[in-house]
Amino acid sequence: MRLKTISISLLFLLIISTTSMAYSMQREEQQIRNFLNYRIKYIHNNAYNTTVTLSKSRVEEYTEEIIKWSNYYSEKFNVDVNPLLVAAILETETNFVSRSDYDQGRSIGISSMKINTAEWIAEQLDVDYNKWRKLDPTDLGIKFATYYLALAYQRYDSNINRVIISYNQGFTNANSKGADELYNNYLFQVLGRYKFYKERINYYGAYANQHFEQLFLELE
């Protein structure tokens, strides 16, 4: 009887612990969601490279795509692609602006991905590639960028510096560089934003959801 009571107590504690962990993960994801809604809208509103206004409903779609594909490819490749890192790269590349004329048209979309890289990824994923699908962030735009990052995490054993550099310079170049060479301006820009994002969310703690939700509501 005593062993049965202990077993039931342990099971009860396990259920509570699992439930608490699940709640914590949901809260963290919601904090990221509210922060990204605000950040994408704020940066796009002030971007030098567009005169187009991004609606709040469209911003929310961008955020959901970042979170969805980060979760999906993290699980698929058994890596940890943080949606905040995806967003930091997109902001560094384009200010969350999707256009067809980056690098005189050699790179396109919200991720400023080279066309030949996008075509290669389409082949890996067995999807039909065309320019207009890549230009839509909620079609192939964010998905392709996140897939590339997941591959890089796997290839470089989660070495975030090489992951970031590979996105900018390709797998071969990132792999051939020494530690000092990795630390170029692009890496500092991405890491700086990534660190800033996390610090902003952590600073507000339990109030992060309400804070960034309110900031998002206040934006025009």
N, C-alpha and C positions, 0 to 999 in steps of 0.2 A: 504493500500500500504506500509506504514511504517513497519507494523508487518511482511509483506511478505519479505521485504528487510532484516529485522533483522534475520528472519528465514533462509533465503538464506545465509547470512553472517555466522551465527552460523554453518550451515551445511558445508560450505566451510572450516571453521576453524577446524571442527571435522574431515573432510577428510584429511586436512593437518596434523593434529595431529596424526591420525591413520597411515598415510603414513610414517610420521617421526618415529613413534614408531616401525613400521615394519622394516624400514631401519636400525634402531639402533639395533634391535634384530638380523637381518641378519649379520650386521657388527660384532657384538659380537660373534656370532656363527662362523664366518669365522676366527676371531682372535683365538678362541679356537681350531679350526681345524688346523690352521697353527702352533700354539704352540704345539699341540699334535703330529703332524707329526714330528716336530723337536725333541721333548722330547722322543718319543718312539724310534726313530731311534738312537738318541744319547745314551740313556740308554742301549738299546739292543747291540749296538756296543761295549760297555764297560762292559757288564754283565759278572760276574765271572762264571755263571751257564750254559753257552752254548758256543759252538765254531761255531755255525751256523750263517751265515750272513742273516739278514732280508732285503729283497729288498725294495726299496722305494715304489714300487707299492703295495707291501704287507703291508707296514706300513700305507699307505693311506687307505687301506681296514680296518685295525684295528681301525683307527681313525673314519672312517664312522660308524662302528659298535657301537663304544662307544657313539657317538652322536645320532645315530638312536635309540638305545634302551633306552638311557637316556630320550630322548624326548617321546618315546612311553610309557614307564612305568610311567613317571611323569604324563602324561595325564590320563592314565588308572587308576592310584591309587590316582589321585588328590594330588600329592606330588611334591617336587622339587628335583629330583635327578640330581645334577650337574655333567656333564660329566668329569669335572676336579677332582671331588671326586672319581668317578669310576676309573679314570686313576691313582690317587694317591694310591688307594688300590691295583690295579694291579701291579704297580711298587713296592710297599712295599712287596707284596706277592712273585713276581717272576721276577722282572725286565722286564716284558712284554715277558717272555720266556715261551712257552708252552711245558711242558714235562710230562711224565707219571710216574715219580718216586719220586715226592715229598712225604715226610713222608713215605719212603719205599713203595711207591705205593698207600698209603691210600688216598692221595690227588693228583689231576692231573690237567693239563691244565694251561692256562695263568692266571687263577684266583686261582690256587692251592686249588680248592674246594674239600672237602671230597666226596668220591664216593657215600656214602649213601645220602648225601645232594643233590647231582646232580640227583640221582635217584628219590628222593622225588620231586624235582622241575619238573622233566620230567613228573611225574605223575600229578602234579598240572596243567601243561600246556598241558597235553594230547599229548605229543610228544614221539616218539620212542627214547629211550636212548641207546647209546652204547659208549664205551670208545673213539672210534675214532672220533665220532662227537663232543664229549666234548673236545677232544684235538685240534680241529680246532677252533681257536678264532672267525672266521667268520661264524661258524655254531652255536654250542651251548655254546661255551666258554664264550664270553663276554655277550651274551644274558642271560645266567643263573645267572651270577654275578650281573648284573643290576637288574634283576627280584628280586633277594634276597634283594638287597638294597632298592628297592621300597617297598617291604613288611615290611622291618625294619623301614623305614620312617613312614609308616602308623601305625605300631604297637607301636612305641615309640613317636608318635606325633611330628615327625621331630626333636627329640633330637639327634643331630649329634653324640655326644659322645657315646650314647648307640647304635646307628646305626653302627658305626665303630666297637665297641667292639663285637657286635652281629655277625658281619661277621667273626671275628677271633675266638670267643668262643661260638657262638650259642645263640639263643633267650633266653633260660632259664638262662644261666649264666649272660648275659648282664642285664637281668631284675632283678636279685637278688643282684647285686652289688651296694654298696653305692657310693657316689660321689668320695670319695678318692680312692676307689678300681678301679674305671674306669680308672684312670690316670696311666696306665701302659705304658711300652715301645712301644707297638704296636700302641696305640692311638697317642702317641707323634710322632711316625714316619709318620703315615698317615696324621695327622693334619699339621705336619711340611711341608710335600710335598704339601698338598693342599694349604696352605698359601703361599708357595713359588711360586707355579704356578700362583696364582692370582696376587701376587705382581709383578712377571715378566711381565705379560701381561699388567697390569695397568701402570707399569713404562714407557713402550714405547707408551702408549696412542694411538693416531691416527696412529702412525707408526708401531704398533705391527704386523699388517699383513705383511708388507714388510720385517720387521726385521726377523721374524721367518721363513718366506718363504725363505729368502736368506740363513739363517743358515742351513735350511734343504737341500737346493741345494748344499751347500758346503760340506756336509757330504758324506763320501765314502760308 
